[in-house]
Amino acid sequence: MTTQSSIARPIEVAPRPSGVFAARFLAMGCPCEVLVAGADEALAARHARPAAEEAWRIEAKFSRYREDSVVAAINAGAGMAVAIDGETARLIEYAAQCFDLSGGLFDITSGVLRRAWKFDGSDRVPTPAQIEPLLAHIGFPRLVRSADAIAVPEGMQVDLGGLAKEYAVDRALAILDEARPDLPVLVNFGGDLRANRPPAHAPWQVGVEDARSLPEPWMVVELTKGALATSGDAHRFLLKDGVRYGHVLDPRTGWPVAGAPRSVTVAAGTCIEAGTLSTIALLRGAGAEEFLAGFSARSWCLR
């Protein structure tokens, strides 16, 4: 195993079966890996490095945890217009499309609900009195947007975390595919992934986990090309008096969506599309399957 670093940013490269190498690193609060087939260890390490650098760039730019991020600057505007670049404008415009597609359920201003909800597996469920005041600070249509600026009303905030990881997967794969389109690659950032082509020996084998079936996956999907994303409550939930509270919240009520599947997995052409559809399906609750039936993407709901 080799370890390479770039300003305290390590990437570990280790062999996998059938001539595949996995380059692993941390980004966006989750384990990430780039699987490279048809290369030796040194080439796999060099090839994966730009994907990691792109993940770290997007994390630094759009993280809600960094004071120097674009998101922090937008939220600090307190009603004043803040200039944004084209990349940020495109992500926010995509968020607007998600808001419309979901009937207002996918709302990047709903992150304020984290002040009440801490999905750490405990039994600390907030009270209605803690949630109710936060609802006044949610509402995507209240953002004032133009092609190069955005104003967020005072007391509100935007959170692009529901889009940034999937966007990073797509960007990373595009960079790698442009550099060496002949190398089969699968980019996997915290379970959201995309592949450009299959290895010579077989399709990529992607396991989808469920907390009840660990350590074994509950499903294995064969992927030749395209993306796969899963949304669910396997790791982020509360449990009180036998009731499990999933982390996907209805922005209209501030409470977890009733009747939602435990997880939704979607296969689509891009990771951001797969992630969007899986998240909106969860937000649709009991209507998840009906919502997904309106799209050509393959999908699996676990209840």
Residue pairs with C-beta under 8 A, 6 or more apart in sequence:
1 12
1 13
1 14
2 12
2 13
2 41
2 42
2 45
3 10
3 11
3 12
3 13
4 10
4 11
4 13
4 45
4 49
5 11
6 49
6 52
6 53
9 25
9 52
9 56
10 25
11 23
11 24
11 25
11 45
11 48
11 49
11 52
12 23
12 24
12 25
13 21
13 22
13 23
13 24
13 41
13 44
13 45
13 48
14 21
14 22
14 24
15 21
15 22
15 41
16 22
16 35
18 37
18 199
18 201
18 202
19 37
19 38
19 199
19 201
20 35
20 36
20 37
20 199
21 35
21 36
21 39
21 40
21 41
21 44
21 45
22 33
22 34
22 35
22 36
23 33
23 34
23 35
23 36
23 44
23 45
23 47
23 48
23 49
23 51
23 52
24 31
24 32
24 33
25 32
25 33
25 52
25 55
26 32
27 52
27 55
27 56
27 59
27 168
27 189
28 55
28 58
28 59
28 63
28 164
28 165
28 168
28 189
28 190
29 190
30 165
30 189
30 190
30 191
31 190
32 52
32 55
32 188
32 189
32 190
33 188
34 44
34 47
34 48
34 51
34 52
34 172
34 176
34 185
34 186
34 187
34 188
35 185
35 186
35 187
35 188
35 204
36 43
36 44
36 47
36 48
36 183
36 184
36 185
37 183
37 184
37 185
37 199
37 200
38 182
38 183
38 184
38 199
38 200
39 47
39 183
47 176
47 179
47 180
47 183
47 185
48 176
50 172
50 175
50 176
50 179
51 172
51 173
51 175
51 176
51 187
52 172
54 168
54 171
54 172
54 175
55 168
55 172
55 189
58 164
58 167
58 168
58 171
59 164
59 168
60 66
60 68
60 69
61 69
61 70
61 87
61 88
62 69
62 70
62 71
62 88
62 91
62 160
62 161
62 164
63 69
63 71
63 161
63 164
64 71
64 72
64 111
64 157
64 159
64 160
64 161
66 72
70 84
70 85
70 88
71 158
71 159
71 160
73 82
74 82
74 84
74 150
74 152
74 158
75 152
75 156
75 157
75 158
76 82
77 150
77 151
77 152
78 152
78 154
79 151
79 152
79 153
79 154
80 151
81 144
81 146
81 149
81 150
81 151
82 149
82 150
82 151
82 152
83 148
83 149
84 92
84 148
84 149
84 150
85 148
86 148
89 147
89 148
89 150
91 160
91 163
91 164
91 167
92 108
92 143
92 145
92 150
92 158
92 160
93 145
94 163
94 272
95 106
95 108
95 140
95 158
95 160
95 163
96 140
96 145
98 106
98 163
98 276
98 280
99 106
99 107
99 108
99 140
99 141
101 276
101 280
102 280
102 283
102 284
104 140
104 251
104 252
105 250
105 251
105 252
105 280
105 283
105 284
106 162
106 276
106 279
106 280
106 283
107 138
107 139
107 140
107 251
108 140
108 158
108 159
108 160
108 162
108 163
109 137
109 138
109 139
109 140
109 142
109 143
109 152
109 156
109 157
109 158
109 159
109 251
110 138
110 159
110 249
110 251
111 157
111 158
111 159
111 161
112 134
112 137
112 138
112 156
112 157
113 131
113 134
113 138
113 249
113 251
113 254
115 134
116 126
116 130
116 131
116 134
116 254
117 126
117 238
117 247
117 249
118 124
118 238
119 236
119 237
119 238
119 245
119 247
120 238
121 237
121 238
121 239
122 238
122 239
123 238
123 239
123 240
123 241
124 238
124 240
125 238
125 240
125 245
131 254
131 255
132 254
134 254
135 252
135 253
135 254
136 155
137 155
137 156
137 157
138 156
138 251
139 156
142 153
142 156
143 150
143 151
143 152
143 153
143 156
143 158
144 150
144 151
145 151
150 158
152 158
162 275
162 279
163 272
163 275
163 276
165 189
165 190
165 192
165 275
166 192
166 227
166 229
166 270
166 271
166 272
166 274
166 275
166 276
167 271
167 272
168 189
169 187
169 188
169 189
169 192
169 193
169 194
169 227
169 271
169 272
170 194
170 227
170 270
170 271
170 272
172 187
172 189
173 185
173 187
173 194
173 195
173 196
173 271
176 183
176 185
176 187
176 196
177 185
177 196
181 196
184 195
184 196
184 197
184 198
184 199
184 200
185 195
185 196
185 197
186 193
186 194
186 195
186 204
186 223
187 193
187 194
187 195
191 209
191 229
191 230
192 227
192 228
192 229
192 230
192 271
192 274
192 275
193 206
193 223
193 227
193 228
193 229
193 271
194 226
194 227
194 228
194 270
194 271
195 204
195 223
195 224
195 225
195 226
195 227
196 225
197 224
197 225
198 204
198 223
198 224
198 225
202 222
203 222
203 223
203 224
204 222
204 223
204 224
205 220
205 221
205 222
205 223
206 220
206 221
206 222
206 223
206 228
207 217
207 219
207 220
208 217
208 218
208 219
208 220
208 221
208 228
208 230
208 263
208 265
208 300
209 217
209 218
209 234
210 217
210 218
210 232
210 234
210 262
210 263
210 302
211 234
211 235
212 218
218 302
219 265
219 300
219 302
221 228
221 265
221 267
223 267
226 267
226 268
226 269
226 270
227 267
227 268
227 269
227 270
227 271
227 273
227 274
228 265
228 266
228 267
228 271
228 274
229 265
229 266
229 268
229 271
229 274
229 275
229 277
229 278
230 263
230 264
230 265
230 266
230 278
231 248
231 263
231 264
231 275
231 278
231 279
231 281
231 282
232 246
232 261
232 262
232 263
232 264
232 282
232 302
233 244
233 246
233 247
233 248
233 262
233 263
234 262
234 263
236 246
236 247
237 244
237 245
237 246
237 247
238 244
238 245
239 245
245 256
246 256
246 257
246 260
246 262
246 282
247 256
248 256
248 257
248 260
248 279
248 282
248 283
249 255
249 256
249 257
250 256
250 257
250 283
257 282
257 283
257 284
257 285
258 285
258 286
259 285
259 286
260 282
260 283
260 284
260 285
260 286
260 288
261 281
261 282
261 288
261 301
261 302
261 303
262 302
262 303
263 301
263 302
264 278
264 279
264 281
264 282
264 288
264 292
264 299
264 300
264 301
264 302
265 278
265 299
265 300
265 302
266 273
266 274
266 275
266 277
266 278
266 281
266 292
266 297
266 298
266 299
267 274
267 297
267 298
267 299
268 274
268 277
268 297
268 298
273 297
274 297
277 292
277 295
277 297
277 299
278 299
280 291
281 288
281 289
281 291
281 292
281 299
281 301
282 288
284 290
284 291
288 301
289 301
292 299
292 301
